[in-house]
Amino acid sequence: MAEHDESLAQPEESLFEAPPEGEQERMVEAILFATAEPITVGELNARMPHGADAITALERLRKRYEGRGVNVVRIADRWAIRTAPDLGFLMQKETVETRKLSRAAIETLAIIAYHQPVTRAEIEEIRGVSVSRGTIDQLLEMEWIRFGRRRMTPGRPVTFVVTPAFLDHFGLESARDLPGLRDLRAAGLLDNRPPPSFGLEEGEGGEDDQPDMFEDEDGEA
């Protein structure tokens, strides 16, 4: 009788057998190749057969694609196949620039990226001038920023944070991978005279060098 009870206590074997590891890699590779937007591990597992392990397949694929023309990359909590960074110049002729950001928009975007979550009042304090509604609306429309949690302060102001679309556009896994101020200025994303709240890198100018850092040429803020 005891032996019979022990046999009943043993867990039942699964009716489904997970695909071989190589086949799981092929499945994940196919999904990433066909998906226009970065995809989460949960979404991958939902599409794959029972018992498949998408995260393990992703890690193996990422290693296998290292040094190739395309890479398997992580963007926040999502995954995608992207052109290798050093080959981006080959795609330049196929890239259409639909809109050029104003200096006000670039500075606002940089402040949000480096200080997120940040309120509009805090953005204005860092820039030294007011931020127009059009500037925020443009960044929201481009889906490079989104609304974050409201601050638990009087008025409960909304905060702003950057989006996975922003990280994807600049080839970043997370906001922690943002370049330093020197790199941003070299790329033309910041004026050579940094705002005081960003701090200065060693050996670079001071406040005396930046009398008009935040004044837009057309008066826009």
Secondary structure, DSSP 8 states (H G I E B T S, - for coil): -HHHHHHHHS----SS----HHHHHHHHHHHHHH-SS-EEHHHHHHHS-TT--HHHHHHHHHHHTTTSSEEEEEETTEEEEEE-GGGGGGGGGG--------HHHHHHHHHHHHH-SEEHHHHHHHHSS---HHHHHHHHHTTSEEE----SSTT---EEEE-HHHHHHTT-SSGGG---HHHHHHTTSS-SS--GGG---TT---GGG-TTTT--TTS--
